[in-house]
Amino acid sequence: MAKLAINGGKPTREKPFPSWPIFDENEERALLEVLRSKQWGIGGTKKKEFEEKFSSYQNAKYGVAVTNGTAALEIALRACGIGCGDEVITTPYTFMATATAILYVNAIPIFVDIEPDTYNIDPRKVEDAITEKTKAILPVHIGGRPANMDELLKIAEKNNLCIIEDACQAWGSEWRGRRVGAIGNIGAFSFQSSKNITSGEGGMIVTNDKELYTKAWSLHNCGRLPEGAWYDHYLPGGNYRMTEFQAAILLAQLKRLDEHTRRRMENVKYLNEKLSKIDGISVLKNDERITRSSYHLYIFKYDPEAFGGLPKEKTAKALQAEGIPVSVGYSKPLYKEPYLEYFKKCPLSCPYYGKSVDYSNLKLPVVEKACYSEGLWIGQNVLLGTKEDMDDIVAAFEKVKENIDELRSKL
Ligand SMILES: Cc1ncc(COP(=O)(O)O)c(C=O)c1O
């Protein structure tokens, strides 16, 4: 008789994990307050309050609340003066928006490999990729795990480059006690539905630099100046303003973030300890410089050889049938995405660039291994569960491993 749930056996777990988003009467009250105030956009106070509270939460002096994380990245790049023909060095292990933001400002994403034990951009590879066209480094704190900011800052300083942090998964994450986002010149956050604090959609730019703040503020508000007239437009901006409804929800969500982060970190510590005892599962490096992590994603490694040669997709399906929402994550490096074809003429071979970039021959071994065979993810909502919930995750892995022959024979 089949043991594995995927073959008709009894699942390890039939209860759901905590669902997302989480809200209560605080969000309800905040939304009604905005509704009744009739100040739904410009003129209200919630956006400004959220900009102040969130930027200060991230140890940044200034914040600009915008429509989403993609817009936040694009505005951050424009504020730094990145444009036609400029190269921006970034990671291929990220969501597509990291690269589209660069392409939208007509700059060129230069993808370099990630570190095998962190899945973040490898600073040594960044240094090797610098050319006379390089203007910025765009690290992503993947899953909420801060990239190596010590090394990246050194490289940026030595080569006179900007650092734009993609902190779209990293609310509250810390590198040596300092919250991410404004460790470099400027950073971007997302509050889209899956994110650890959410208003359905939303984003934020943070910085400690007054000039960058003023530019970002103008770019998100149709090129206006903070004290300028309504119909005077100085920069090529657009309307990227966050609404009062979004800001009101986010103010309520922010109050829960510390407690949620504490719980996720505690559960990850427990999972790291238990899962790493299973032959074929290993965890990312424990780095003491990371003093806090949002764990938007719990990313860990799978070795197909130890699971009878089964690809991660098959094992993930078996685990899902056991009631554990494990995902394979990014299934290809960003430079393999078909959408890049649309940028082939401009900016990738634009005359202003004077060169041409063709990603079809690019092969970065660490990210390819992470995407094709190694990386597995568990989402942030699952990490809000109890210790017993985490035990179910471990038990399901053990069960699938013990019954790997049954899984292989049914393929
Ligand atoms: C790493 C990363 N960068 C950028 C974004 C873009 O954010 P948004 O979806 O809010 O535009 C996301 C969101 O999914 C992300 O995870």
The ligand as a Gaussian input file, in Angstrom:
#p B3LYP/6-31G(d) Opt

LIG

0 1
 C       13.157000      41.307000      -5.148000
 C       11.977000      42.081000      -5.666000
 N       12.202000      43.210000      -6.347000
 C       11.189000      43.955000      -6.817000
 C        9.874000      43.589000      -6.619000
 C        8.787000      44.423000      -7.218000
 O        7.837000      44.851000      -6.309000
 P        6.325000      45.110000      -6.766000
 O        5.704000      43.787000      -7.084000
 O        5.711000      45.785000      -5.579000
 O        6.361000      46.000000      -7.954000
 C        9.597000      42.438000      -5.889000
 C        8.202000      42.036000      -5.619000
 O        7.702000      41.013000      -5.908000
 C       10.674000      41.645000      -5.416000
 O       10.452000      40.519000      -4.731000

